[in-house]
């Protein structure tokens, strides 16, 4: 395929350093903003989960392995980057929360649990982690036994919990809907590339759901 080519080592190291630095910056910022009474408010838990998530992503990007093949299609790169960083467009200032306090606190606790699962999914993917469609080795263990894209699934659930547990702003709803679309397109592009690997074709038959068991 014309849109596939072997990666160079220098380009891999440069892209790893740039993206890891970005996630590392957000991890440090989240840590610096952690309140003293961490578990007494939803914002503290939210910042903690951001710190955990971004720290994990920073580590994985620094140690990820070179891809056997990766997409060079501009549109697929743009969708991948958009879907990865659109979450930073969420607004967390607005009117009073539209749900009662018990629901908000429950959403915050679930958010922390989802973040723990997300770390597990990230480490399950290990050095095969990436942003753009690429084949860095097929992973089928951990949460990948249940769905083919568990990290995307957990991101969707996590963002939904943020909107439930936070202050509703219409901008967030627009961002979330566009994130769903970008995530779907990413699964299409990634699986189109990965299905060139016979091992992944077998995995698709064994694990039929992309994002949510029994649903899709």
C-alpha positions in Angstrom: 0.0 0.0 0.0 1.3 3.5 -0.9 0.1 4.9 2.4 2.5 2.5 4.3 6.2 2.7 4.8 8.9 1.7 7.2 9.6 4.2 10.1 13.1 5.6 10.5 14.7 5.5 14.0 15.4 9.2 14.1 11.8 10.2 13.3 10.6 7.8 15.9 12.9 9.2 18.6 11.9 12.8 17.7 8.2 12.2 17.7 8.4 10.2 20.9 10.3 13.1 22.6 7.8 15.7 21.4 4.6 14.0 22.3 6.0 12.6 25.6 7.1 16.2 26.5 3.5 17.4 25.9 1.9 14.7 28.0 4.6 15.2 30.6 3.9 18.9 30.8 0.2 18.2 31.4 1.1 15.6 34.0 3.2 18.1 35.9 0.5 20.8 35.7 -2.1 18.4 37.1 0.3 17.4 40.0 1.0 21.1 40.8 -2.8 21.8 41.0 -3.7 18.9 43.3 -5.5 20.3 46.4 -4.4 19.4 49.9 -7.7 17.6 50.7 -7.6 15.5 47.6 -10.7 13.3 48.0 -13.1 15.9 49.4 -14.0 17.4 46.0 -14.5 16.2 42.5 -11.9 18.6 41.0 -9.2 17.0 43.2 -10.1 13.5 42.0 -10.2 14.8 38.4 -6.7 16.3 38.6 -5.4 13.1 40.2 -6.8 11.0 37.4 -5.3 13.4 34.8 -1.9 13.1 36.5 -2.0 9.3 36.5 -3.2 9.1 32.9 -0.7 11.6 31.5 2.2 10.1 33.4 1.4 6.7 32.0 1.1 8.0 28.5 4.4 9.9 28.9 6.2 6.7 29.9 4.7 4.6 27.2 5.7 7.1 24.5 9.3 7.2 25.7 9.7 3.5 25.5 7.5 2.4 22.6 9.0 0.3 19.9 9.3 1.2 16.2 6.4 0.3 14.0 6.7 -2.3 11.4 4.5 -0.2 9.2 2.5 3.0 9.9 0.0 5.1 7.9 1.3 8.1 6.1 -2.2 9.3 5.0 -2.6 12.9 6.1 -6.3 12.5 7.0 -5.7 9.6 9.2 -2.9 11.5 11.0 -5.2 14.5 11.5 -8.0 12.4 12.9 -5.6 10.6 15.2 -4.2 13.8 16.6 -7.6 15.4 16.9 -9.0 12.4 18.8 -6.0 12.3 21.1 -5.8 15.9 22.1 -9.4 17.1 21.7 -10.0 16.4 25.4 -8.1 19.5 26.3 -10.9 21.6 24.8 -13.3 20.7 27.6 -14.4 23.6 29.7 -14.8 23.0 33.5 -16.2 26.4 34.4 -19.9 27.2 34.1 -23.2 27.1 36.0 -23.9 24.9 39.0 -23.8 21.1 38.4 -27.1 19.9 37.0 -27.1 16.7 39.1 -27.4 16.2 42.9 -24.2 16.0 45.0 -24.4 12.2 45.6 -24.5 11.6 41.8 -21.5 13.9 41.3 -19.5 12.1 44.0 -20.4 8.7 42.6 -19.3 9.9 39.1 -16.0 11.1 40.6 -15.3 7.7 42.3 -16.1 5.9 39.1 -13.8 8.2 37.2 -11.0 7.2 39.5 -11.8 3.5 38.9 -11.9 4.0 35.2 -8.5 5.7 35.3 -7.0 2.7 37.1 -8.4 0.5 34.3 -7.0 2.8 31.7 -3.6 2.5 33.2 -4.0 -1.3 33.0 -5.0 -1.0 29.4 -2.1 1.3 28.5 0.4 -1.1 30.2 -1.3 -4.1 28.5 -0.5 -2.4 25.2 3.0 -1.7 26.4 5.6 -0.7 23.9 3.1 -1.1 21.1 1.4 2.2 22.2 1.0 4.9 19.5 -1.3 7.6 18.2 -1.5 7.2 14.4 -2.4 3.8 12.8 0.6 1.5 13.0 1.6 -2.1 13.5 3.9 -2.3 16.5 2.9 -5.9 17.4 -0.4 -7.4 18.2 -1.6 -7.3 21.8 -4.4 -9.6 22.9 -4.0 -9.9 26.7 -5.4 -7.9 29.6 -8.4 -5.8 28.7 -7.7 -6.5 25.1 -9.3 -9.9 25.7 -12.7 -8.2 26.0 -12.6 -5.5 23.3 -10.2 -4.5 20.6 -9.8 -0.9 21.7 -10.2 -0.7 25.5 -8.2 2.5 25.9 -10.7 4.3 23.6 -13.6 2.7 25.4 -12.3 4.0 28.8 -11.6 7.5 27.4 -15.3 7.7 26.2 -16.6 6.6 29.6 -14.2 8.9 31.5 -15.2 11.9 29.5 -18.9 11.1 30.0 -18.3 10.9 33.7 -16.6 14.2 33.6 -19.7 15.8 32.1 -21.9 14.1 34.6 -19.8 15.0 37.6 -18.9 18.5 36.5 -20.6 21.7 35.4 -22.6 21.4 32.2 -21.4 23.5 29.3 -22.8 23.1 25.8 -19.2 23.3 24.4 -18.4 20.1 26.3 -21.3 18.3 24.6 -20.1 19.4 21.2 -16.5 18.3 22.0 -17.7 14.9 23.3 -19.8 14.2 20.2 -16.9 15.0 17.9 -14.7 12.9 20.1 -17.0 9.9 19.6 -16.8 10.4 15.8 -13.1 10.7 15.8 -12.7 7.6 18.0 -14.9 5.6 15.6 -12.8 6.7 12.6 -9.6 5.8 14.4 -10.8 2.3 15.0 -11.7 2.0 11.3 -8.3 3.3 10.1 -6.3 1.3 12.6 -8.1 -2.0 11.9 -7.7 -1.5 8.2 -4.0 -1.4 8.7 -3.7 -4.0 11.4 -5.8 -6.5 9.4 -2.9 -6.8 7.0 -1.4 -8.8 9.7 -2.9 -12.4 9.8 -2.5 -12.5 13.5 -4.8 -9.5 13.9 -7.4 -11.1 11.6 -7.5 -14.1 14.0 -7.8 -11.7 16.9 -10.8 -9.9 15.3 -12.6 -13.2 15.0 -11.8 -14.1 18.6 -12.7 -10.7 20.0 -15.6 -9.4 17.9 -16.3 -6.1 19.7 -14.4 -2.9 19.1 -15.3 -0.8 22.1 -18.1 -2.2 24.3 -18.7 -6.0 24.9 -22.0 -7.1 23.5 -22.7 -3.7 21.9 -20.1 -2.6 19.4 
